[in-house]
Each structure stands twice: as structure tokens, then as C-alpha cells.
Amino acid sequence: MFIKPIENLKEIAEIDEAIEKERMPLLIYGLTDSQKAHIAHYIIKKLNKKVLFITYADVEARAIYEDLISFLNGDAYLIPSRDALFYKVDASSLDLIGKRLIAVKKIIDDKPSAFVASIDGVLNKVASKDIFLRYSRKYKIGDIIDLEELSSSLITMGYERVPMVEGKGQFSIRGGIIDFFSPMEDEGFRIELFDDVIDSIRSFDVFTQRSLNNLSEVELFPAREFILEDENIKKGMENLSSNVNSYVSKIKETHSGRAEKIKKKFDEIMENISETKSVPNIGELISFFYERLYSIVDYFDDAFIILDENIRVKERASNILTEFNENFKSLLLSGEVLPEQSNLLFSYDDILKKLSGKSLILMNTIVKSDANIEVRSIVNFVSRSMHPFHGKLELLVDDIKFYRKSGYKVVMLSSNLERGRILRDSLISYGLEVPIVDDEEYDIPEGGILIYPGTVSKGFEYVDAKFALISDVEIFGQSRKPRKSFKVKNENRIRNFTELTVGSYVVHVNYGIGKYEGIEKITFDGVTKDYLKIKYAGDDKLFIPVDQLDLIQKYIGPEDKPPKLNKLGGNEWSKLKKKAKKAVEDLAKDLIKLYAKRQTMKGYAFSKDTPWQKDFEERFPYEETEDQLRCIEEIKRDMESDKPMDRLLCGDVGYGKTEVALRAAFKAVADGKQVAFLCPTTILAEQHYNNFVQRFKDFPVKIEMLSRFRSYKEQSQIIKSLAEGTIDILVGTHKILQNDVKFKDLGLLIIDEEQRFGVKHKEKIKKLKENIDVLSLSATPIPRTLHMSLIGIRDMSVIENPPEDRYPVQTYVVEFNEELIRDAILRELGRGGQVYFVYNRINGIERMASIIKELVPSARVAVAHGQMDEGKLENIMIGFLNGDYDILVCTTIIETGLDIPNVNTIIVYDSDKMGLSQLYQLRGRVGRSNRLAYAYFTYRKDKVITEVAEKRLEAIKEFTEFGSGFKIAMRDLEIRGAGNLLGAEQHGHIDAIGYDMYLRLLDEAIKGLKGEVEDEKPNTTIDIKVSAYIDKEYIEDENQRLEMYKKISSIENEKDVEDIKDELIDRFKEYPKAVESLIDVAYLKALARDVNILEITERGNSIILKFKDNKSINSSIVDALVNEFKGKIMFSGQIPPYITYKYGKREDLLKELINLVSKIKCLQIN
């Protein structure tokens, strides 16, 4: 479809001839924007060859890559450039490495595809392609595997061995099961052996650890770009050692400090290599380890290389090398590098030499000569860019009619089918029948016009070929980027036990808060069981049998202060629980009362969506995520009902809440109602106001802002217009709540972060809320358990999953180093961006700002923290938003709410003093534009780090490199979310009894008040002489053993039993008898609890089953049991009643009891 219309062009014939007769390099000029990608697409399809497209900037590379994705149905790959970081890096994120490895893997494949790189990436030195070929392996069912050899290979390939695979670049071996997670994939792979033969291959989900699909084969590909074999390491160590010694002896007389620093740094690196056989920062040391290095260009043997705007590429290459050399000189002077490390990049001339033997095509918009490249063929296209229609359909219709009359072939792109249908229906209303075609091979007839799903950055027209491509950018004003959401699995509470490690705090339902000290195996009277050892105040110890794990939760509370241990035997815990119970009951009463009151009120019922609403929604430049669509639907349903809406919309910053609110606002305005958007700060009001103005620009809607940034005169005029009804939407701070602000006909109030308003303002908000529709927005996630508890008493819409179209944030965990900070800042400022420097102590923040000013004298530095005068703080923040400052040295006040796309570097000082959730949110402040963003989590090495901080730093490294720990971060954020939603006074109770226990009490209180409480079931105890435990030989890792104990203790029905058995076999192979007994005991306990059995105890060769009360067992049940289990049942009617059961074989005891209690359950039901 895209190629046929231009095949007969004279210019295409000239391209074909130049290629056929090998008159290369070929210069093609006259092409605009997306046409370059279009001609690259022609070359790939026509000549069936790979194409490497080299352009002059990362942003340009991404745009071309996205165009090629559309033309080639996804068969295009971006090769991001690699950073040169000469400092000690403890951990760095793998996203970009993953993207580069995907490209390498696809280059090795023989399929014709497109690859796009900026010159930055082409100058990078890389290892030989052969090493990837050598370490690329396919495994099929039936293959024989040597486990030791595989383990060694995986380590060489850059994978890290762990007990359980949770992140990319990890592998684990448990018995005959091998799990690995390649940085290039979205899920892990599991190989199961029978002896040494592959018995099965499955993909698995790293969140649940469960297998997903059966596969016949799997490919294992390196997890790092530089693979070091023993020979490389030996040679590299010799080179490094000799270079260090020679350089140190050369400078020690004149620069003893520098010599000492160099020696210390590189001795540390070499010691690390000797111990771990891995090289941190290998990219900066590659010249010592490899004899010969290559450019990515060398990977393309029989391919076409396209150089885009070659003069600009040359200028950019020259700038890169100049910057690199200047930077390197200062690093050399500060003792960070060895002189031999200066050859890390190729020069532009080096690259031209590599290109000289290849099929080179230059693509320029206009002819520009380069003395270094001798062009042998020139092709000039007569073409033009498509002009925009600015959403005015009549202009598009006029052009279509002209194209049809002139015999043009026209393709109109729409980013999705729905948008295509809207366009088709709109054109029908103008009398134009335009089909939607989804077949790439479709042959367009002369005068044929069609709609095709896809998107490019700019449309174009080939005048001589009479072919026009109109992108949705021209039609709708902006392209619609497909946006798949990244699913964050919201696992149930069992999952949190994976995070339980020795030293963690736990909450026991009956005994309160203690400290977990590990699992102990105890054998008594010939029976072996595992127990959890928990330490309480005064060094008291409690041993909990693993079948009672359902009574224990990990303590979840504030990260910064550990909880107080409770005393065994005292009444302190029951008092705390009582207090919290009273508080949650009062809270539940208030919530239910408020909800009931709103249900009796009559509000305004908004009309169904108008065509304008559809038009407005179509102009959103992204594909909505499933969560967004669901939330929009819920809100519209509320608005169309005659009951006043009071809905809370939750979702992290960047998850798309604002768009949901904008659509609700449009719906209100379309019905002639006014909208108020209330923000806690002036800067947020400014951001939202700009957002509203931008989104509503094509519609006759009057939007104003009321904040202290409006003069007194302007404010008076706004208030007057508002009362007259000439303002449709008012965005503002608490000034909206002033007594003189009167709306003519307010229909919708949107409140952003209500918990951040003061008591006085909250009272005014309450008054304003009466009888109108209210939508509250919150950026803190709400725990699913709380969401479920509040169903029916608080209307909530939750956006759980982030859109996945954002650039990854390249994250580093590094030791604090002034040169590194200066480099990071200069790099960001060099590309016109801004920087956050987070220093989370008000005391000393001005001194830190002075250090930053000294490091980068040319930068404009501002300081912001929460104890500043409100007006001054807001002026600084607005100044930063408007680009008046380059660097904001601030506390964590930037953690929520702020959205400044131009800030793409964040540096966090003393990151080891912060929790994962804080770092997760801080990292989310950058990477909000079409550029790669950087986050540097720094720590100070020489200060004394506490054990807690050491653990936290380890967690930060894990989180950065493998993405593991994400659940902990989310969990901590949810506590804040719960506190924000339920009010500050509830925070104390959450801290005192732990978050899970608090939620359990709240759920019980709500169910009690709603009359949904069932009879409280007993906590059955089972005392039978059966060895039931998970042996170390079966599950070696204690954390995973504990996780499985927790899952088994949470069994409630037969389906759970099957699930657990499947999971054990899936993750750890066939389970032994003791594990089967453990599962049977857990199932028996669940059944016994359901039928109100208090305890099951062994006495001699009989079992006593004691019931809670007489209601639980009656004479008809007893008769039926006696009848069925002849000679085995005796009943005692005392209080409480009990049954004595004589069992047969000891090995069948548990199965017999399960059968007996199941029968009792059936009889109770009937």
C-alpha cells in the first residue's frame, strides 16, 4: 500500500539503478520529515535487506523509529546510546541495555528490518558481534543440559544468581528447575529437567512465580553487552595493573594525592574483579579487556546504511568528542581515570572509514556537500509536507475532493480503529464514502481514498506520483500514541510474606507486635514441625506452629520509626486493639451516615454524551488505558444520575487522572453548567489552568484562574464574570472559597489533593459540595483491601496501572562525588533541560546550594523547602516551572503533584536515608517528556552507615537494577494513601497496631454496621501426631519456605489446595510426604473452622473433635454420622459437645479426618 503508489516514480527508478550498478554513496535530497522513513521502508521491502538509519540526535532517532514502526508493522528497532560514566557505580537500571540487546539480537537474525541510532550511539565502542553469536543458545524439550556448565555460562553472560527470580538479568537453580529473566523479555522462563534432560519449558510471571504458557523451545541470550570470558579477565587484569603502576609511578613525584587516589580506586576495582569475576562499569574499561573493539556499524554486513542530514551528524559527532575530551581532562586531573581510557569513543572519521565499504545512502532535506564523502549518484525528489487542517473538517473535505478529481491515491492514517471510524462517519456526513482498510498489501485505485490504522509524525505528498499520505497529526491536530498499560499485579496479603526477613516486625492477632527471628525445626514425641520464633519485649520468646501462620502478618508501618514491641502476658496489646476498634467503628459510622445522606439528596442529572464530547475526547493525544476508560465510565454514570456525585479518583502522578477530570469538566460545560477546579497550591493551579486552556483551545469554553498571580483588578473582574455566568471553568486555589466568589450555576466541583487543605478550608469545601457533583483527585495509591471494604459507602475509581509509553529513567546508585554531580548537571543543561537536586534536610540546604553554584558557576540555582514563606516558595516554584532557574535544590516537597516535563535529571543526596517508596516517587518526577531521563541515588561512603541504612542501600540497588522491591515501595505508598483517605487522626492507630490489622478491624466494623456480619468462626487448633513441615532440601531459601507456609496456612477450600499443589510442583517439583501432610492439616483446619469445630486432638488411637456449641451439631447430624461411619463414632452431648472418632491406618489419618469433616459440612448445609 505504501510502496506501490511510488514504484513508477523516476526518482525511485534512479534509486534502483544506483543500487543495482553499485554507484554508491547515493545522495537523496528533497525529502521531508516522515518521507525519509517511507523511502527507508521502500529499500527494506524492495531489496529485502536490513537498514541502519543514523541520525543526528536522540529525539530525532526516536521520531524516525516511530515512523518506521508504522510503515513496517513493528519491525523496527531503536539502538539507544550508552553513557560514559567514569565513577564507581553500585547499580544501574537495565532498561536501555535491554533495548540495545534486543537490537543486537535482531541484527544477528537474518530478517530484513530497520534499525535506528543517533550518532551518539554509533560512536560508542562495542564488543565483537561474534561473542553474541557464541553465547546465543536455543534449548528444546529433550535436550541434555549440564547444570554446572549452564550456571557458569549464565554468570559469564551477565546474569546474577539469586534464590528467586524477581527482576531482569537474574537466574535461579532449584533442584532440577532453572528460572531466568532476560532483560529483553517481559516475562521469565522456566526449564524443568528430568535427570539431565529438558522435560518442559514454560514462561512464568515474576510477580506470582507461576508458569504461564508451555513452550517447545526457548532462547538464552546474554544479559549484558560486554561478555568477559576467563581469558578476557586474565588479560584485562594484567593490562589494568600494568597501566595503573606505570601511570602512578609517572605522576607520584609531582601529584602524590592524585597518584594515591588512582591507586586506591583501581586496586579496589581489581580486587572486585578477582572476587566476583565481573567488572562494574565495564563500558569505561573495555579497552583493557578486549584486543579489538567495534562500532554498531560493523555489525551490519550486507545492509544499507542511511546517514540522515550528514552535515548535522558530523557537527554533532564533533561536539560529542569535544565535550568528552574536555570532561576527560578534568577527570584526569581529579584522579578518576587513566590516560588510556580516553579512547572510549570512535571519531566521525573512524565511522566514515567503516562506512566506506558499505552501501551508503545520504538523506538530506536540501543539498549539502561534505568533502569527506564522495557522492556517486544524486536523486532529487519533488515532494512537500502535508499542511495541517487544525481539526477543521471542511478543509480536509475540500482537499479530498481535489485529490479524488486529480486521480490521486490517498491514505489517511488514524492511530486506532475507533478513531478511524469516527473520521469515516464524519466524512459520510459530507457525502464522502471512505473505506477503512487494514491490509498492508491493498492496491489503491486511482482517485482512491482510504483510512488505514497507523501514525507518522508528519504527512507528505509525492506530486509526480500523485500519492498523498495524511497523518492524524494534520487531521486531528495531534497524533494519538498507542499506550499500553503496564500491569502491576495487586497480589493479596500473602505476597507480603516474601518480604519477611529475620529482624522484621510482625503482628500476632492475640499477642501483638514482636520481632521475627527465623524458622526453627522442633521434633517432639517423634513428630517434626517447623515453628516461627518471635521475640517480644523483655526478651520473651514465642514459638508459633506454621499451621497458625494465618494469625500473623508482617508489621507494616512508617519507614522511619520502628514500632514498640509488646509484652507477652500483659494487657497492653488488647488495650491498643480496643482503642483502634473504637476509632474505626466511629469512622465507619460517619462514612455510612454521610453516604446515606447523599443518597437521599436530589442533584442535577447531566445529559448523555454529545457529539462534541466525542470530538473533545478524540483530541486526547494518547490511547486511553483500560483503567482510564473504566474510571471515565464510572464518573459519567454518576453524573448522569439524579443523585449528587461524590467520587474519589486515585492514581499516581502521570497515570492520567487529569484527562479523566477534563472529560468530566467538558461534560458539565456541555450542559451549560459551571465547573470549579480547586487546587492546594498556586503552582498546581497554574499547571492545571495551562492544561485546561491547552485541551479546550478548539472549543468555545471560557476558562479563568483565580490565584495570587492575578492582580486585584483581574480578580475582581473574574469574580464579576463568574457571577454573570460568562466564565465556564474556574481553576484556582483556596481563593475560590472566598465569601465574595459566587457561581451563577455551579454543576461540578473538582478538588485536587483535598487532604492538603487546612481545617478552615475543608469546612468551606463541605458547604460548596452540597447538592452538586464532586470529583476528588488523589495522587497516592489506595490499597485494594481498603477499596474493597469501602465499596457501597465511598465511591472510588482507581487507576492502578501506569501507561507504558514513557521513556525509562536511567537510574544509577553511586557514591557521592562532586565531579559526577557537575557532569550530570552539565549534561542536562547542555541539552536545554533542568535539574532537581534533592537534599532532604533544611539545616544545611543553603550550604549545599552554594556547593552546587561553585561546581557549576554558569547555572542559575534556586532553593525550595517546606518551611519557607508560602509566597516566596510559590514564586520560586513558578520561576523554576517557567525556566528562570536551571537547578532546584530542594527537600522532598517535589515528591507529589509537580509535573515539569523539562526536568529530566534528578540527583538525590543521602538516598540511603530514604525509603524505597520515596525514591520511587522522586524518580517519577523525571522522564515525563520525549527524552531519556536520569536519576542518581547517591550515598556517602566514608560515613558510618547503620545496619538499617546498609539494608536499605542494598534494597535500593536491587530496586534500581532489577526492579525488585517494587511491591515494598507500593505498599508503603498505600499506607500513606490509607492515611490520607481516612484522615490524619487514623494514622496513629495504623502505626500502633500495624496497617494490616487496622484494615482488618475497619472491614469488620463496616460489615457489622451494614449488617453483613456472619457468626464468628472459631480459630481451630489441631494437635495430631503427624510430621508436617517443608524440608530445607525441598525449598532451600528460607524466605520462599516462609512464603509457601503462609500460602498453605491461608487455604480455605479445595480449589486453594489444588492451586497450592500446582504451584509447588511448578516452582519446586514434586513435594515430599511431609509437605502433603502440611497441606492436608491446613485444609482440615479450614473445613473444621467452617463447621465450628474448636479443636481436633489425638488421644490414644482416637481423635476428639470438639464443637463450639450445641447449634453446630444436632441429633440428626449425629445419627447420619453414626450410620455412615459404623463403629467409629461416639458422641458426647456435654457442653461443648464433642465426637470421638476411631481411625484406621495411621498413614490415612488426615485423609479420613478430611472425609469426616467434609461429611459434617454437607450435613450442616442440608
Secondary structure as UniProt FT lines:
FT   HELIX           4..6
FT   TURN            7..8
FT   HELIX           10..20
FT   TURN            21..22
FT   STRAND          26..29
FT   TURN            33..34
FT   HELIX           35..47
FT   STRAND          50..55
FT   HELIX           58..71
FT   TURN            72..74
FT   STRAND          76..79
FT   STRAND          89..92
FT   HELIX           95..108
FT   STRAND          114..118
FT   HELIX           119..123
FT   HELIX           129..134
FT   STRAND          137..140
FT   TURN            141..142
FT   HELIX           147..156
FT   TURN            157..158
FT   STRAND          160..161
FT   TURN            168..169
FT   STRAND          170..174
FT   TURN            175..176
FT   STRAND          177..181
FT   TURN            183..184
FT   STRAND          188..194
FT   TURN            195..196
FT   STRAND          197..204
FT   TURN            206..208
FT   STRAND          211..215
FT   STRAND          217..220
FT   HELIX           230..251
FT   TURN            252..254
FT   HELIX           256..276
FT   TURN            280..281
FT   HELIX           282..289
FT   HELIX           296..299
FT   STRAND          303..308
FT   HELIX           310..333
FT   TURN            334..335
FT   HELIX           339..343
FT   HELIX           348..355
FT   TURN            356..357
FT   STRAND          359..364
FT   TURN            371..372
FT   STRAND          377..380
FT   STRAND          383..385
FT   TURN            390..391
FT   HELIX           393..405
FT   TURN            406..407
FT   STRAND          409..414
FT   HELIX           417..428
FT   TURN            429..431
FT   TURN            440..441
FT   TURN            446..447
FT   STRAND          449..453
FT   STRAND          460..462
FT   TURN            463..466
FT   STRAND          467..470
FT   HELIX           472..476
FT   HELIX           493..499
FT   TURN            502..503
FT   STRAND          505..508
FT   TURN            509..511
FT   STRAND          512..524
FT   TURN            525..526
FT   STRAND          527..535
FT   HELIX           537..539
FT   STRAND          541..545
FT   HELIX           546..551
FT   STRAND          552..554
FT   TURN            568..569
FT   HELIX           572..600
FT   HELIX           611..618
FT   HELIX           626..640
FT   STRAND          646..650
FT   TURN            653..654
FT   HELIX           657..670
FT   TURN            671..672
FT   STRAND          674..678
FT   HELIX           682..695
FT   TURN            696..698
FT   STRAND          703..706
FT   TURN            708..709
FT   HELIX           712..724
FT   STRAND          729..732
FT   HELIX           734..737
FT   TURN            739..740
FT   STRAND          746..752
FT   HELIX           754..756
FT   HELIX           759..769
FT   TURN            770..771
FT   STRAND          773..778
FT   HELIX           784..789
FT   TURN            790..793
FT   STRAND          795..798
FT   STRAND          809..815
FT   HELIX           818..830
FT   TURN            831..832
FT   STRAND          834..838
FT   TURN            843..844
FT   HELIX           845..855
FT   TURN            857..858
FT   STRAND          861..864
FT   TURN            866..867
FT   HELIX           870..881
FT   TURN            882..883
FT   STRAND          887..890
FT   HELIX           892..895
FT   TURN            901..902
FT   STRAND          903..908
FT   TURN            909..910
FT   HELIX           911..913
FT   HELIX           916..923
FT   TURN            924..925
FT   STRAND          933..939
FT   HELIX           947..962
FT   TURN            964..965
FT   HELIX           966..982
FT   HELIX           984..986
FT   HELIX           987..993
FT   HELIX           995..1009
FT   TURN            1010..1011
FT   STRAND          1021..1023
FT   TURN            1032..1034
FT   HELIX           1038..1049
FT   HELIX           1054..1068
FT   HELIX           1073..1090
FT   TURN            1091..1092
FT   STRAND          1093..1099
FT   TURN            1100..1101
FT   STRAND          1102..1107
FT   HELIX           1110..1112
FT   HELIX           1115..1124
FT   TURN            1126..1128
FT   STRAND          1129..1132
FT   STRAND          1138..1142
FT   HELIX           1146..1148
FT   HELIX           1149..1165
//
